[in-house]
Amino acid sequence: MNLKPFVNDKHLFDDFLEELDNRIAIEQRGLEHAVGLEDVYRYQGAIQALRRLKQLREKVNGAPQYG
């Protein structure tokens, strides 16, 4: 699968990043209300996965990875 057309379409990828930001905000609100450690870990994992997707353009285009 070739993701370059998707990640290099500025309008489309900007919309994707906006959706990711919205989903991160939802997960962060859930994290604020988490009761048990399992819930905390689940929300943290979801946020981490969404943040990694925000780096998709750099990964697909071969930019160096930091962090």
All heavy atoms as TSV, in Angstrom:
chain	resi	resn	atom	element	x	y	z
A	1	MET	N	N	0.843	-1.171	0.000
A	1	MET	CA	C	0.000	0.000	0.000
A	1	MET	C	C	0.890	1.235	0.000
A	1	MET	O	O	1.833	1.329	0.768
A	1	MET	CB	C	-0.898	-0.008	1.244
A	1	MET	CG	C	-1.770	1.208	1.319
A	1	MET	SD	S	-2.778	1.377	2.813
A	1	MET	CE	C	-3.614	-0.171	2.888
A	2	ASN	N	N	0.566	2.178	-0.862
A	2	ASN	CA	C	1.353	3.401	-0.974
A	2	ASN	C	C	0.595	4.544	-0.297
A	2	ASN	O	O	-0.454	4.967	-0.772
A	2	ASN	CB	C	1.617	3.713	-2.440
A	2	ASN	CG	C	2.529	4.897	-2.609
A	2	ASN	OD1	O	3.043	5.440	-1.638
A	2	ASN	ND2	N	2.737	5.302	-3.840
A	3	LEU	N	N	1.137	5.043	0.791
A	3	LEU	CA	C	0.496	6.117	1.544
A	3	LEU	C	C	0.983	7.506	1.138
A	3	LEU	O	O	0.448	8.502	1.622
A	3	LEU	CB	C	0.732	5.906	3.038
A	3	LEU	CG	C	0.080	4.663	3.634
A	3	LEU	CD1	C	0.516	4.476	5.079
A	3	LEU	CD2	C	-1.411	4.752	3.547
A	4	LYS	N	N	1.978	7.578	0.267
A	4	LYS	CA	C	2.543	8.889	-0.101
A	4	LYS	C	C	1.495	9.854	-0.664
A	4	LYS	O	O	1.493	11.030	-0.296
A	4	LYS	CB	C	3.706	8.726	-1.062
A	4	LYS	CG	C	4.977	8.349	-0.346
A	4	LYS	CD	C	6.171	8.569	-1.233
A	4	LYS	CE	C	7.394	8.184	-0.431
A	4	LYS	NZ	N	8.439	9.155	-0.504
A	5	PRO	N	N	0.587	9.418	-1.550
A	5	PRO	CA	C	-0.414	10.378	-2.044
A	5	PRO	C	C	-1.278	10.951	-0.910
A	5	PRO	O	O	-1.625	12.129	-0.926
A	5	PRO	CB	C	-1.262	9.560	-3.015
A	5	PRO	CG	C	-0.368	8.442	-3.443
A	5	PRO	CD	C	0.487	8.138	-2.243
A	6	PHE	N	N	-1.603	10.135	0.055
A	6	PHE	CA	C	-2.415	10.589	1.190
A	6	PHE	C	C	-1.658	11.584	2.070
A	6	PHE	O	O	-2.145	12.665	2.359
A	6	PHE	CB	C	-2.880	9.397	2.025
A	6	PHE	CG	C	-3.496	9.778	3.337
A	6	PHE	CD1	C	-4.680	10.488	3.395
A	6	PHE	CD2	C	-2.875	9.438	4.527
A	6	PHE	CE1	C	-5.249	10.844	4.610
A	6	PHE	CE2	C	-3.427	9.791	5.744
A	6	PHE	CZ	C	-4.622	10.496	5.785
A	7	VAL	N	N	-0.455	11.224	2.493
A	7	VAL	CA	C	0.273	12.069	3.441
A	7	VAL	C	C	0.797	13.343	2.786
A	7	VAL	O	O	1.056	14.324	3.488
A	7	VAL	CB	C	1.424	11.309	4.152
A	7	VAL	CG1	C	0.889	10.137	4.938
A	7	VAL	CG2	C	2.504	10.879	3.183
A	8	ASN	N	N	0.934	13.353	1.460
A	8	ASN	CA	C	1.448	14.538	0.783
A	8	ASN	C	C	0.346	15.424	0.207
A	8	ASN	O	O	0.638	16.460	-0.390
A	8	ASN	CB	C	2.451	14.138	-0.297
A	8	ASN	CG	C	3.723	13.587	0.321
A	8	ASN	OD1	O	4.233	14.136	1.291
A	8	ASN	ND2	N	4.220	12.496	-0.216
A	9	ASP	N	N	-0.908	15.033	0.387
A	9	ASP	CA	C	-2.039	15.890	0.032
A	9	ASP	C	C	-2.307	16.773	1.243
A	9	ASP	O	O	-2.887	16.324	2.233
A	9	ASP	CB	C	-3.254	15.032	-0.314
A	9	ASP	CG	C	-4.458	15.855	-0.721
A	9	ASP	OD1	O	-4.699	16.932	-0.120
A	9	ASP	OD2	O	-5.175	15.406	-1.627
A	10	LYS	N	N	-1.859	18.020	1.191
A	10	LYS	CA	C	-1.895	18.896	2.359
A	10	LYS	C	C	-3.286	19.022	2.947
A	10	LYS	O	O	-3.471	18.872	4.156
A	10	LYS	CB	C	-1.341	20.282	2.021
A	10	LYS	CG	C	-1.389	21.225	3.218
A	10	LYS	CD	C	-0.573	22.443	3.020
A	10	LYS	CE	C	-0.684	23.451	4.118
A	10	LYS	NZ	N	-0.781	22.992	5.462
A	11	HIS	N	N	-4.283	19.289	2.128
A	11	HIS	CA	C	-5.644	19.479	2.640
A	11	HIS	C	C	-6.160	18.209	3.311
A	11	HIS	O	O	-6.689	18.245	4.422
A	11	HIS	CB	C	-6.578	19.906	1.503
A	11	HIS	CG	C	-7.991	20.078	1.938
A	11	HIS	ND1	N	-8.406	21.125	2.737
A	11	HIS	CD2	C	-9.095	19.324	1.710
A	11	HIS	CE1	C	-9.698	21.007	2.977
A	11	HIS	NE2	N	-10.142	19.921	2.363
A	12	LEU	N	N	-5.993	17.095	2.639
A	12	LEU	CA	C	-6.473	15.822	3.168
A	12	LEU	C	C	-5.750	15.444	4.458
A	12	LEU	O	O	-6.377	15.049	5.452
A	12	LEU	CB	C	-6.283	14.731	2.112
A	12	LEU	CG	C	-6.922	13.384	2.381
A	12	LEU	CD1	C	-8.423	13.524	2.545
A	12	LEU	CD2	C	-6.607	12.435	1.229
A	13	PHE	N	N	-4.423	15.606	4.466
A	13	PHE	CA	C	-3.666	15.226	5.660
A	13	PHE	C	C	-3.927	16.190	6.816
A	13	PHE	O	O	-3.993	15.767	7.971
A	13	PHE	CB	C	-2.165	15.124	5.363
A	13	PHE	CG	C	-1.420	14.359	6.412
A	13	PHE	CD1	C	-1.571	12.995	6.534
A	13	PHE	CD2	C	-0.576	15.003	7.303
A	13	PHE	CE1	C	-0.895	12.282	7.517
A	13	PHE	CE2	C	0.102	14.301	8.284
A	13	PHE	CZ	C	-0.061	12.934	8.392
A	14	ASP	N	N	-4.129	17.471	6.521
A	14	ASP	CA	C	-4.481	18.425	7.584
A	14	ASP	C	C	-5.820	18.061	8.219
A	14	ASP	O	O	-5.986	18.166	9.436
A	14	ASP	CB	C	-4.517	19.852	7.046
A	14	ASP	CG	C	-3.125	20.421	6.790
A	14	ASP	OD1	O	-2.131	19.811	7.253
A	14	ASP	OD2	O	-3.044	21.468	6.123
A	15	ASP	N	N	-6.785	17.630	7.400
A	15	ASP	CA	C	-8.070	17.173	7.946
A	15	ASP	C	C	-7.876	15.942	8.827
A	15	ASP	O	O	-8.510	15.801	9.874
A	15	ASP	CB	C	-9.056	16.866	6.826
A	15	ASP	CG	C	-9.568	18.110	6.133
A	15	ASP	OD1	O	-9.397	19.223	6.684
A	15	ASP	OD2	O	-10.140	17.959	5.032
A	16	PHE	N	N	-7.003	15.045	8.391
A	16	PHE	CA	C	-6.690	13.846	9.170
A	16	PHE	C	C	-6.070	14.223	10.514
A	16	PHE	O	O	-6.466	13.701	11.555
A	16	PHE	CB	C	-5.731	12.957	8.360
A	16	PHE	CG	C	-5.287	11.708	9.064
A	16	PHE	CD1	C	-6.179	10.695	9.354
A	16	PHE	CD2	C	-3.956	11.537	9.410
A	16	PHE	CE1	C	-5.758	9.532	9.991
A	16	PHE	CE2	C	-3.518	10.392	10.037
A	16	PHE	CZ	C	-4.433	9.379	10.332
A	17	LEU	N	N	-5.133	15.175	10.505
A	17	LEU	CA	C	-4.511	15.621	11.754
A	17	LEU	C	C	-5.530	16.264	12.689
A	17	LEU	O	O	-5.483	16.063	13.905
A	17	LEU	CB	C	-3.374	16.605	11.458
A	17	LEU	CG	C	-2.142	16.034	10.768
A	17	LEU	CD1	C	-1.159	17.153	10.454
A	17	LEU	CD2	C	-1.492	14.954	11.610
A	18	GLU	N	N	-6.464	17.007	12.126
A	18	GLU	CA	C	-7.513	17.628	12.940
A	18	GLU	C	C	-8.378	16.548	13.600
A	18	GLU	O	O	-8.729	16.655	14.775
A	18	GLU	CB	C	-8.379	18.543	12.072
A	18	GLU	CG	C	-9.435	19.287	12.846
A	18	GLU	CD	C	-10.250	20.226	11.978
A	18	GLU	OE1	O	-9.790	20.611	10.888
A	18	GLU	OE2	O	-11.352	20.569	12.413
A	19	GLU	N	N	-8.711	15.521	12.849
A	19	GLU	CA	C	-9.490	14.412	13.418
A	19	GLU	C	C	-8.700	13.715	14.523
A	19	GLU	O	O	-9.252	13.361	15.570
A	19	GLU	CB	C	-9.870	13.420	12.311
A	19	GLU	CG	C	-10.625	12.213	12.803
A	19	GLU	CD	C	-11.977	12.517	13.421
A	19	GLU	OE1	O	-12.559	13.585	13.138
A	19	GLU	OE2	O	-12.463	11.681	14.214
A	20	LEU	N	N	-7.411	13.511	14.311
A	20	LEU	CA	C	-6.583	12.895	15.348
A	20	LEU	C	C	-6.555	13.757	16.601
A	20	LEU	O	O	-6.662	13.240	17.719
A	20	LEU	CB	C	-5.163	12.661	14.833
A	20	LEU	CG	C	-4.990	11.574	13.774
A	20	LEU	CD1	C	-3.544	11.539	13.291
A	20	LEU	CD2	C	-5.425	10.223	14.291
A	21	ASP	N	N	-6.424	15.075	16.437
A	21	ASP	CA	C	-6.437	15.981	17.588
A	21	ASP	C	C	-7.755	15.891	18.350
A	21	ASP	O	O	-7.766	15.897	19.584
A	21	ASP	CB	C	-6.178	17.422	17.147
A	21	ASP	CG	C	-4.734	17.666	16.747
A	21	ASP	OD1	O	-3.843	16.919	17.219
A	21	ASP	OD2	O	-4.494	18.612	15.964
A	22	ASN	N	N	-8.867	15.796	17.608
A	22	ASN	CA	C	-10.175	15.654	18.261
A	22	ASN	C	C	-10.253	14.362	19.067
A	22	ASN	O	O	-10.748	14.346	20.196
A	22	ASN	CB	C	-11.302	15.696	17.230
A	22	ASN	CG	C	-11.470	17.056	16.607
A	22	ASN	OD1	O	-11.087	18.073	17.186
A	22	ASN	ND2	N	-12.042	17.098	15.407
A	23	ARG	N	N	-9.757	13.286	18.489
A	23	ARG	CA	C	-9.801	11.994	19.191
A	23	ARG	C	C	-8.861	11.980	20.392
A	23	ARG	O	O	-9.166	11.379	21.413
A	23	ARG	CB	C	-9.472	10.867	18.222
A	23	ARG	CG	C	-10.576	10.655	17.220
A	23	ARG	CD	C	-10.240	9.583	16.210
A	23	ARG	NE	N	-11.290	9.503	15.223
A	23	ARG	CZ	C	-12.030	8.407	15.023
A	23	ARG	NH1	N	-11.817	7.326	15.727
A	23	ARG	NH2	N	-12.963	8.414	14.100
A	24	ILE	N	N	-7.720	12.646	20.281
A	24	ILE	CA	C	-6.807	12.759	21.420
A	24	ILE	C	C	-7.492	13.517	22.550
A	24	ILE	O	O	-7.406	13.118	23.716
A	24	ILE	CB	C	-5.482	13.435	21.007
A	24	ILE	CG1	C	-4.649	12.482	20.140
A	24	ILE	CG2	C	-4.683	13.879	22.233
A	24	ILE	CD1	C	-3.438	13.128	19.490
A	25	ALA	N	N	-8.197	14.588	22.213
A	25	ALA	CA	C	-8.907	15.359	23.236
A	25	ALA	C	C	-9.964	14.515	23.931
A	25	ALA	O	O	-10.126	14.588	25.161
A	25	ALA	CB	C	-9.549	16.595	22.607
A	26	ILE	N	N	-10.667	13.682	23.180
A	26	ILE	CA	C	-11.674	12.796	23.771
A	26	ILE	C	C	-11.012	11.817	24.736
A	26	ILE	O	O	-11.499	11.591	25.846
A	26	ILE	CB	C	-12.443	12.048	22.663
A	26	ILE	CG1	C	-13.320	13.030	21.890
A	26	ILE	CG2	C	-13.263	10.901	23.243
A	26	ILE	CD1	C	-13.899	12.463	20.608
A	27	GLU	N	N	-9.888	11.227	24.311
A	27	GLU	CA	C	-9.184	10.273	25.172
A	27	GLU	C	C	-8.638	10.966	26.420
A	27	GLU	O	O	-8.649	10.393	27.509
A	27	GLU	CB	C	-8.053	9.591	24.392
A	27	GLU	CG	C	-8.515	8.732	23.247
A	27	GLU	CD	C	-9.336	7.524	23.666
A	27	GLU	OE1	O	-9.166	7.006	24.785
A	27	GLU	OE2	O	-10.170	7.087	22.850
A	28	GLN	N	N	-8.172	12.198	26.281
A	28	GLN	CA	C	-7.650	12.929	27.444
A	28	GLN	C	C	-8.757	13.217	28.445
A	28	GLN	O	O	-8.535	13.135	29.656
A	28	GLN	CB	C	-6.973	14.222	26.995
A	28	GLN	CG	C	-5.636	13.973	26.346
A	28	GLN	CD	C	-5.003	15.226	25.753
A	28	GLN	OE1	O	-5.688	16.164	25.376
A	28	GLN	NE2	N	-3.683	15.204	25.654
A	29	ARG	N	N	-9.954	13.537	27.947
A	29	ARG	CA	C	-11.087	13.739	28.867
A	29	ARG	C	C	-11.416	12.442	29.595
A	29	ARG	O	O	-11.715	12.445	30.789
A	29	ARG	CB	C	-12.297	14.275	28.108
A	29	ARG	CG	C	-12.169	15.745	27.784
A	29	ARG	CD	C	-13.482	16.344	27.313
A	29	ARG	NE	N	-13.985	15.767	26.073
A	29	ARG	CZ	C	-13.641	16.150	24.850
A	29	ARG	NH1	N	-12.783	17.141	24.696
A	29	ARG	NH2	N	-14.156	15.575	23.798
A	30	GLY	N	N	-11.358	11.330	28.876
A	30	GLY	CA	C	-11.583	10.039	29.522
A	30	GLY	C	C	-10.521	9.758	30.563
A	30	GLY	O	O	-10.823	9.246	31.649
A	31	LEU	N	N	-9.281	10.092	30.259
A	31	LEU	CA	C	-8.178	9.887	31.197
A	31	LEU	C	C	-8.394	10.688	32.474
A	31	LEU	O	O	-8.110	10.201	33.571
A	31	LEU	CB	C	-6.852	10.287	30.531
A	31	LEU	CG	C	-5.574	10.147	31.343
A	31	LEU	CD1	C	-5.363	8.714	31.793
A	31	LEU	CD2	C	-4.383	10.624	30.518
A	32	GLU	N	N	-8.928	11.892	32.338
A	32	GLU	CA	C	-9.188	12.721	33.519
A	32	GLU	C	C	-10.200	12.079	34.460
A	32	GLU	O	O	-10.172	12.333	35.658
A	32	GLU	CB	C	-9.703	14.097	33.082
A	32	GLU	CG	C	-8.656	14.940	32.398
A	32	GLU	CD	C	-9.230	16.213	31.810
A	32	GLU	OE1	O	-10.451	16.440	31.933
A	32	GLU	OE2	O	-8.456	16.980	31.219
A	33	HIS	N	N	-11.078	11.233	33.912
A	33	HIS	CA	C	-12.125	10.625	34.721
A	33	HIS	C	C	-11.860	9.149	35.021
A	33	HIS	O	O	-12.720	8.484	35.593
A	33	HIS	CB	C	-13.474	10.766	34.020
A	33	HIS	CG	C	-13.866	12.200	33.808
A	33	HIS	ND1	N	-14.222	13.024	34.839
A	33	HIS	CD2	C	-13.925	12.948	32.684
A	33	HIS	CE1	C	-14.496	14.225	34.364
A	33	HIS	NE2	N	-14.312	14.216	33.053
A	34	ALA	N	N	-10.691	8.675	34.643
A	34	ALA	CA	C	-10.356	7.267	34.863
A	34	ALA	C	C	-10.298	6.961	36.354
A	34	ALA	O	O	-9.797	7.758	37.146
A	34	ALA	CB	C	-9.020	6.934	34.206
A	35	VAL	N	N	-10.822	5.798	36.708
A	35	VAL	CA	C	-10.874	5.403	38.115
A	35	VAL	C	C	-9.740	4.434	38.444
A	35	VAL	O	O	-9.024	4.628	39.412
A	35	VAL	CB	C	-12.239	4.756	38.440
A	35	VAL	CG1	C	-12.278	4.287	39.877
A	35	VAL	CG2	C	-13.366	5.737	38.161
A	36	GLY	N	N	-9.582	3.426	37.630
A	36	GLY	CA	C	-8.574	2.406	37.911
A	36	GLY	C	C	-7.351	2.537	37.030
A	36	GLY	O	O	-7.361	3.228	35.998
A	37	LEU	N	N	-6.296	1.851	37.442
A	37	LEU	CA	C	-5.048	1.887	36.663
A	37	LEU	C	C	-5.227	1.305	35.271
A	37	LEU	O	O	-4.608	1.784	34.314
A	37	LEU	CB	C	-3.941	1.151	37.400
A	37	LEU	CG	C	-3.237	1.941	38.502
A	37	LEU	CD1	C	-2.153	1.093	39.155
A	37	LEU	CD2	C	-2.623	3.211	37.951
A	38	GLU	N	N	-6.059	0.277	35.146
A	38	GLU	CA	C	-6.283	-0.308	33.822
A	38	GLU	C	C	-6.853	0.730	32.864
A	38	GLU	O	O	-6.447	0.801	31.701
A	38	GLU	CB	C	-7.213	-1.511	33.912
A	38	GLU	CG	C	-6.570	-2.722	34.535
A	38	GLU	CD	C	-7.514	-3.914	34.563
A	38	GLU	OE1	O	-8.572	-3.874	33.909
A	38	GLU	OE2	O	-7.176	-4.891	35.244
A	39	ASP	N	N	-7.778	1.530	33.350
A	39	ASP	CA	C	-8.352	2.592	32.518
A	39	ASP	C	C	-7.293	3.629	32.164
A	39	ASP	O	O	-7.222	4.090	31.025
A	39	ASP	CB	C	-9.517	3.282	33.234
A	39	ASP	CG	C	-10.738	2.396	33.341
A	39	ASP	OD1	O	-10.886	1.464	32.526
A	39	ASP	OD2	O	-11.543	2.631	34.263
A	40	VAL	N	N	-6.466	4.003	33.124
A	40	VAL	CA	C	-5.401	4.977	32.874
A	40	VAL	C	C	-4.469	4.461	31.785
A	40	VAL	O	O	-4.152	5.178	30.832
A	40	VAL	CB	C	-4.613	5.286	34.170
A	40	VAL	CG1	C	-3.362	6.093	33.864
A	40	VAL	CG2	C	-5.491	6.012	35.179
A	41	TYR	N	N	-4.066	3.208	31.901
A	41	TYR	CA	C	-3.153	2.629	30.914
A	41	TYR	C	C	-3.808	2.556	29.536
A	41	TYR	O	O	-3.171	2.805	28.510
A	41	TYR	CB	C	-2.688	1.246	31.339
A	41	TYR	CG	C	-1.864	1.238	32.598
A	41	TYR	CD1	C	-1.900	0.161	33.472
A	41	TYR	CD2	C	-1.033	2.304	32.938
A	41	TYR	CE1	C	-1.144	0.143	34.638
A	41	TYR	CE2	C	-0.275	2.295	34.096
A	41	TYR	CZ	C	-0.334	1.204	34.937
A	41	TYR	OH	O	0.420	1.198	36.090
A	42	ARG	N	N	-5.093	2.226	29.486
A	42	ARG	CA	C	-5.800	2.129	28.217
A	42	ARG	C	C	-5.863	3.496	27.542
A	42	ARG	O	O	-5.570	3.625	26.355
A	42	ARG	CB	C	-7.213	1.586	28.422
A	42	ARG	CG	C	-7.967	1.369	27.122
A	42	ARG	CD	C	-9.338	0.775	27.343
A	42	ARG	NE	N	-10.193	1.623	28.151
A	42	ARG	CZ	C	-10.859	2.680	27.673
A	42	ARG	NH1	N	-10.739	3.019	26.414
A	42	ARG	NH2	N	-11.635	3.391	28.465
A	43	TYR	N	N	-6.237	4.521	28.290
A	43	TYR	CA	C	-6.290	5.870	27.723
A	43	TYR	C	C	-4.899	6.342	27.284
A	43	TYR	O	O	-4.750	6.939	26.216
A	43	TYR	CB	C	-6.889	6.866	28.718
A	43	TYR	CG	C	-8.383	6.731	28.866
A	43	TYR	CD1	C	-8.946	6.343	30.072
A	43	TYR	CD2	C	-9.239	7.004	27.810
A	43	TYR	CE1	C	-10.320	6.223	30.217
A	43	TYR	CE2	C	-10.609	6.882	27.941
A	43	TYR	CZ	C	-11.157	6.501	29.146
A	43	TYR	OH	O	-12.513	6.374	29.279
A	44	GLN	N	N	-3.890	6.082	28.098
A	44	GLN	CA	C	-2.534	6.485	27.728
A	44	GLN	C	C	-2.087	5.790	26.445
A	44	GLN	O	O	-1.457	6.403	25.581
A	44	GLN	CB	C	-1.551	6.167	28.860
A	44	GLN	CG	C	-1.672	7.093	30.041
A	44	GLN	CD	C	-0.749	6.694	31.187
A	44	GLN	OE1	O	-0.364	5.537	31.324
A	44	GLN	NE2	N	-0.406	7.661	32.020
A	45	GLY	N	N	-2.410	4.510	26.327
A	45	GLY	CA	C	-2.048	3.765	25.117
A	45	GLY	C	C	-2.752	4.295	23.886
A	45	GLY	O	O	-2.156	4.409	22.810
A	46	ALA	N	N	-4.022	4.636	24.035
A	46	ALA	CA	C	-4.775	5.190	22.910
A	46	ALA	C	C	-4.187	6.529	22.476
A	46	ALA	O	O	-4.023	6.792	21.278
A	46	ALA	CB	C	-6.248	5.345	23.290
A	47	ILE	N	N	-3.864	7.374	23.435
A	47	ILE	CA	C	-3.281	8.678	23.124
A	47	ILE	C	C	-1.934	8.509	22.436
A	47	ILE	O	O	-1.630	9.188	21.453
A	47	ILE	CB	C	-3.163	9.536	24.399
A	47	ILE	CG1	C	-4.567	9.921	24.899
A	47	ILE	CG2	C	-2.314	10.780	24.151
A	47	ILE	CD1	C	-4.585	10.507	26.305
A	48	GLN	N	N	-1.138	7.578	22.929
A	48	GLN	CA	C	0.170	7.338	22.315
A	48	GLN	C	C	0.017	6.861	20.868
A	48	GLN	O	O	0.737	7.318	19.971
A	48	GLN	CB	C	0.954	6.308	23.128
A	48	GLN	CG	C	2.326	6.023	22.573
A	48	GLN	CD	C	3.072	4.975	23.383
A	48	GLN	OE1	O	2.465	4.105	24.005
A	48	GLN	NE2	N	4.376	5.064	23.372
A	49	ALA	N	N	-0.927	5.967	20.623
A	49	ALA	CA	C	-1.145	5.466	19.262
A	49	ALA	C	C	-1.600	6.589	18.327
A	49	ALA	O	O	-1.132	6.686	17.190
A	49	ALA	CB	C	-2.177	4.342	19.286
A	50	LEU	N	N	-2.502	7.439	18.798
A	50	LEU	CA	C	-2.973	8.552	17.985
A	50	LEU	C	C	-1.850	9.536	17.691
A	50	LEU	O	O	-1.738	10.055	16.572
A	50	LEU	CB	C	-4.145	9.254	18.683
A	50	LEU	CG	C	-5.429	8.427	18.772
A	50	LEU	CD1	C	-6.400	9.060	19.764
A	50	LEU	CD2	C	-6.060	8.262	17.399
A	51	ARG	N	N	-0.998	9.785	18.675
A	51	ARG	CA	C	0.129	10.704	18.452
A	51	ARG	C	C	1.130	10.125	17.452
A	51	ARG	O	O	1.751	10.858	16.683
A	51	ARG	CB	C	0.809	11.041	19.770
A	51	ARG	CG	C	-0.041	11.991	20.591
A	51	ARG	CD	C	0.662	12.472	21.812
A	51	ARG	NE	N	-0.164	13.473	22.490
A	51	ARG	CZ	C	-0.151	13.668	23.795
A	51	ARG	NH1	N	0.656	12.977	24.567
A	51	ARG	NH2	N	-0.934	14.577	24.322
A	52	ARG	N	N	1.275	8.815	17.449
A	52	ARG	CA	C	2.165	8.184	16.454
A	52	ARG	C	C	1.598	8.343	15.051
A	52	ARG	O	O	2.344	8.519	14.084
A	52	ARG	CB	C	2.378	6.710	16.778
A	52	ARG	CG	C	3.331	6.503	17.910
A	52	ARG	CD	C	3.647	5.055	18.103
A	52	ARG	NE	N	4.577	4.899	19.214
A	52	ARG	CZ	C	4.778	3.772	19.843
A	52	ARG	NH1	N	4.129	2.683	19.499
A	52	ARG	NH2	N	5.637	3.709	20.842
A	53	LEU	N	N	0.280	8.276	14.930
A	53	LEU	CA	C	-0.334	8.478	13.622
A	53	LEU	C	C	-0.097	9.889	13.112
A	53	LEU	O	O	-0.034	10.109	11.902
A	53	LEU	CB	C	-1.840	8.199	13.695
A	53	LEU	CG	C	-2.243	6.735	13.705
A	53	LEU	CD1	C	-3.736	6.604	13.967
A	53	LEU	CD2	C	-1.864	6.065	12.396
A	54	LYS	N	N	0.043	10.841	14.018
A	54	LYS	CA	C	0.318	12.218	13.608
A	54	LYS	C	C	1.689	12.333	12.947
A	54	LYS	O	O	1.952	13.277	12.219
A	54	LYS	CB	C	0.236	13.171	14.807
A	54	LYS	CG	C	-1.193	13.364	15.301
A	54	LYS	CD	C	-1.263	14.313	16.450
A	54	LYS	CE	C	-1.037	15.719	15.954
A	54	LYS	NZ	N	-1.319	16.742	16.964
A	55	GLN	N	N	2.563	11.369	13.157
A	55	GLN	CA	C	3.906	11.364	12.581
A	55	GLN	C	C	3.979	10.540	11.299
A	55	GLN	O	O	5.054	10.280	10.772
A	55	GLN	CB	C	4.902	10.814	13.603
A	55	GLN	CG	C	4.982	11.634	14.866
A	55	GLN	CD	C	5.810	10.955	15.944
A	55	GLN	OE1	O	6.215	9.810	15.810
A	55	GLN	NE2	N	6.049	11.676	17.021
A	56	LEU	N	N	2.815	10.150	10.779
A	56	LEU	CA	C	2.762	9.277	9.610
A	56	LEU	C	C	3.463	9.881	8.398
A	56	LEU	O	O	4.182	9.189	7.682
A	56	LEU	CB	C	1.298	8.956	9.272
A	56	LEU	CG	C	1.058	7.955	8.160
A	56	LEU	CD1	C	1.670	6.597	8.530
A	56	LEU	CD2	C	-0.434	7.806	7.900
A	57	ARG	N	N	3.290	11.179	8.171
A	57	ARG	CA	C	3.909	11.825	7.014
A	57	ARG	C	C	5.429	11.667	7.062
A	57	ARG	O	O	6.056	11.299	6.066
A	57	ARG	CB	C	3.540	13.311	6.969
A	57	ARG	CG	C	4.200	14.047	5.814
A	57	ARG	CD	C	3.886	15.525	5.823
A	57	ARG	NE	N	2.510	15.748	5.454
A	57	ARG	CZ	C	1.790	16.795	5.832
A	57	ARG	NH1	N	2.311	17.718	6.595
A	57	ARG	NH2	N	0.554	16.925	5.418
A	58	GLU	N	N	6.009	11.940	8.227
A	58	GLU	CA	C	7.463	11.834	8.347
A	58	GLU	C	C	7.930	10.395	8.150
A	58	GLU	O	O	8.949	10.154	7.498
A	58	GLU	CB	C	7.919	12.341	9.714
A	58	GLU	CG	C	7.792	13.840	9.890
A	58	GLU	CD	C	6.372	14.308	10.239
A	58	GLU	OE1	O	5.524	13.450	10.579
A	58	GLU	OE2	O	6.110	15.511	10.150
A	59	LYS	N	N	7.170	9.447	8.672
A	59	LYS	CA	C	7.568	8.040	8.532
A	59	LYS	C	C	7.487	7.597	7.076
A	59	LYS	O	O	8.418	6.970	6.563
A	59	LYS	CB	C	6.678	7.165	9.407
A	59	LYS	CG	C	7.042	5.700	9.349
A	59	LYS	CD	C	6.235	4.911	10.345
A	59	LYS	CE	C	6.472	3.438	10.157
A	59	LYS	NZ	N	7.505	2.908	10.970
A	60	VAL	N	N	6.404	7.937	6.407
A	60	VAL	CA	C	6.219	7.525	5.015
A	60	VAL	C	C	7.247	8.188	4.102
A	60	VAL	O	O	7.772	7.561	3.185
A	60	VAL	CB	C	4.777	7.846	4.541
A	60	VAL	CG1	C	4.638	7.683	3.048
A	60	VAL	CG2	C	3.778	6.967	5.277
A	61	ASN	N	N	7.552	9.449	4.365
A	61	ASN	CA	C	8.492	10.177	3.519
A	61	ASN	C	C	9.941	9.944	3.905
A	61	ASN	O	O	10.842	10.503	3.291
A	61	ASN	CB	C	8.162	11.676	3.523
A	61	ASN	CG	C	6.915	11.974	2.734
A	61	ASN	OD1	O	6.593	11.285	1.771
A	61	ASN	ND2	N	6.201	13.003	3.126
A	62	GLY	N	N	10.181	9.169	4.946
A	62	GLY	CA	C	11.538	8.805	5.312
A	62	GLY	C	C	12.305	9.824	6.103
A	62	GLY	O	O	13.526	9.770	6.155
A	63	ALA	N	N	11.607	10.759	6.751
A	63	ALA	CA	C	12.292	11.742	7.588
A	63	ALA	C	C	12.817	11.051	8.846
A	63	ALA	O	O	12.256	10.060	9.304
A	63	ALA	CB	C	11.341	12.873	7.972
A	64	PRO	N	N	13.903	11.554	9.421
A	64	PRO	CA	C	14.440	10.953	10.642
A	64	PRO	C	C	13.437	11.019	11.782
A	64	PRO	O	O	12.695	11.992	11.911
A	64	PRO	CB	C	15.676	11.792	10.967
A	64	PRO	CG	C	15.608	12.984	10.085
A	64	PRO	CD	C	14.651	12.713	8.990
A	65	GLN	N	N	13.409	9.969	12.576
A	65	GLN	CA	C	12.486	9.888	13.720
A	65	GLN	C	C	13.188	10.327	14.992
A	65	GLN	O	O	14.321	9.954	15.248
A	65	GLN	CB	C	11.998	8.438	13.898
A	65	GLN	CG	C	11.221	7.922	12.712
A	65	GLN	CD	C	9.883	8.595	12.581
A	65	GLN	OE1	O	9.151	8.683	13.539
A	65	GLN	NE2	N	9.570	9.083	11.400
A	66	TYR	N	N	12.497	11.138	15.767
A	66	TYR	CA	C	13.010	11.583	17.068
A	66	TYR	C	C	12.029	11.179	18.134
A	66	TYR	O	O	10.832	11.238	17.934
A	66	TYR	CB	C	13.194	13.102	17.083
A	66	TYR	CG	C	14.118	13.594	16.005
A	66	TYR	CD1	C	13.643	14.173	14.844
A	66	TYR	CD2	C	15.491	13.452	16.142
A	66	TYR	CE1	C	14.495	14.605	13.855
A	66	TYR	CE2	C	16.349	13.886	15.164
A	66	TYR	CZ	C	15.859	14.463	14.028
A	66	TYR	OH	O	16.705	14.885	13.041
A	67	GLY	N	N	12.561	10.835	19.331
A	67	GLY	CA	C	11.703	10.555	20.481
A	67	GLY	C	C	11.180	9.224	20.438
A	67	GLY	O	O	10.470	8.488	20.549
